Amino acid sequence: MSDGISVRVDTEQFVPIRKITGFLRLYMELKLHKENVAQKMVLCTWLAAKFRNSGQTCVCANRILVQEGIYDKFANALLEAVQSMKVGDGFSEGVAQGPLINEAAVKKVDSLIHEATSKVDSVVGVRELRIRSGVIRRERVESFPPHNEAFGPVAPLLRFKTEEDAIRIANDTNAGLGSYVFTNSIQRSWRVAEALEYGLVGVNEGVISTEVAPFGGVKQSGLGREGSKYGMDEYLEIKYVCLGNMNKD
């Protein structure tokens, strides 16, 4: 008999797994991501957050919110960076993007790009082996539903005007695992990090997971934490012992 389960699945699988396990402790890492990009100088850091492992990690950004004042400049820089990525066998020298895990993953990415073609400003992509790397520029937030997780090398760019707009858009999802904020303002970094409904927030950092830090999400991104002392606490029970009327011998 198991006391707990630690599992990583998609948000759509949360409810059926929860029904099966009942009241069994469940430490789930569900996936839907967001990123708020503030400056072109963070491009390399952001590429790691989005395109590492061909976008196939649970904390890869799923939506990129770019302030309108730097939107075009950042989008052009990102397009150039994506176009320069070498796609091929992951064991070959210089290859930056390898294949997706299976044909179903390729079809999902292709479907997202196909769905976007009628609603976007521009799409750039390169296809080799079983992969498509793409950048999608969107003017309307509703053109990319917040529950559509790519889990692949596709980067939707969304424009926002104010900090409040960015927070509202970022939190408009039923999941909340990883988020990223890029800014030069320490005040804004704390203000936005506090407002984001996510279990993990990286500030000017695209690789945020480590075994010594608590890892987990909020809303439908699961229950509990892994890593750090908080991860150990999830597998323990608290016992209260009250001592009274003891002899003095």
Secondary structure by P-SEA (a helix, b strand, c coil): cccbbbbbbcccaaaaaaaaacccccccccccbbbbbccccaaaaaaaacccccccccccccbbbbcccaaaaaaaaaaaaaaaccccccccccccccccccaaaaaaaaaaaaaacccccccccccccccccbbbbbcccccccccccccccbbbbbbbccaaaaaaaaaccccccbbbbbcccaaaaaaaaaacccccccccccccccccccccccccccccccccaaaaaaabbbbbbbbcccccc
